[in-house]
Amino acid sequence: MKRNHRMGAVAALALAALVTGTGAGFAATPAPSTTPSTASSATPAATRSFQGALPAPTGPYAAGEDVIHLTDESRPDPWVPSSGPRQLAVTMVYPAVPGTGTPAPYTTLAEAAGILQRRKVPASSGVTPQTLSSITTHAFEGARPQRGKHPLVVLSPAFENPRMTLTSLATDLASHGYVVALVGDTNGDSGETLADGRTPPCAICDDQTKVDSVPANRALDASFVIDRLTHGNTAWPLAHLIDKHEIGMAGHSIGGATAAATMVADPRVRAGVNLDGAFKPAPLPGQIDRPFLMLGITDSHSPGGTDTTWGEAWAALGGCKKWLTVAGADHFSFSDLDLIQEQAGFPTPPLSPERGVAITRAYVTAFFDRTLEGIPSPLLDGPSADNPEVVFHD
């Protein structure tokens, strides 16, 4: 394991179109998307400046951050077997003492170059690795950790999207007392910088035949990361912070399907969250008898919506389960991407990006508070006057 003190800070920009069912974004095309849940994008007419910032965490703690690199010697990389054993980049975010550490970057320069190159983001937008280097994450490298044991939450991003696109959720969970592992999909997204400094491009993003196999392969990654973080302290110097008996997982889009797949395969994961992702496949009755939250957009993820896997999953889930949709949201309302898109001057969905982030943070944290910590979470009991956009379904 090597720790990576990254030199550049850049962000992934959501410049429009959702590829149906996968969560792939970032297409910098002037034509509007035909996908109902996706905000259209238009290239700005003149070069503009860009300054970005993620929202500050809402909990009592600061968010510390560390990047680790892990190698699973037991299996080859599923997307590029010739590259050797599976290598992973993992961002650890943890409860920290306020006022300690130095500001953490959003991503590496090479990761930023990969996503901007893949999605052909125009220079006239003002969104370049250089301008993105000033994005504020509210996470701090080298921050002094809070004492005690804390639940672990594993996060998995959308298809093609690098792990940092869930940073705002990760920092907020950490501020409320969770250790968070953001796991990248090496060779399966726009780029993850590995221990040797390489940042391989996506090997499967143009091959839709691979999409359905992503959750099962990412589930193996998640279980491997859990193994390494809970068996001794060799993978991460702060692994002693983790309560290995209290583990949850959440994911956006195909990452939500990954959370379900991981729960099917790994009983250590006690609670799961799917943020607007089609289940690939939907769990069968009896496979998940632990708490599960489904939080998505209205059009496709309400009962009777276009994504039938949600109804199938709901019928099969056992234990405590919640099905919520958010009016006015689009697919990227549940990640950092709509917020960054707005800050770059591009169109956004009816639901303001700030509300999308706030709702995602509030309900995911409340869910893990209730299921992992045993903390009462009235927010999950029914409709709230403070969150009129959120609809509960039985």
Secondary structure as UniProt FT lines:
FT   TURN            20..23
FT   TURN            36..37
FT   STRAND          62..76
FT   HELIX           81..83
FT   STRAND          85..96
FT   TURN            98..99
FT   STRAND          102..103
FT   HELIX           109..118
FT   TURN            119..120
FT   HELIX           123..125
FT   HELIX           129..132
FT   TURN            133..134
FT   STRAND          139..141
FT   STRAND          150..156
FT   HELIX           163..166
FT   HELIX           167..175
FT   TURN            176..177
FT   STRAND          179..183
FT   TURN            186..188
FT   TURN            195..196
FT   TURN            205..206
FT   HELIX           208..213
FT   HELIX           214..230
FT   TURN            237..238
FT   HELIX           239..241
FT   STRAND          242..252
FT   HELIX           254..265
FT   TURN            267..268
FT   STRAND          269..275
FT   TURN            285..286
FT   STRAND          292..297
FT   HELIX           298..301
FT   TURN            303..304
FT   HELIX           309..316
FT   STRAND          321..326
FT   TURN            327..328
FT   HELIX           331..334
FT   HELIX           337..343
FT   TURN            344..345
FT   HELIX           353..368
FT   HELIX           369..373
FT   HELIX           378..380
FT   TURN            385..386
FT   TURN            388..389
FT   STRAND          390..393
//
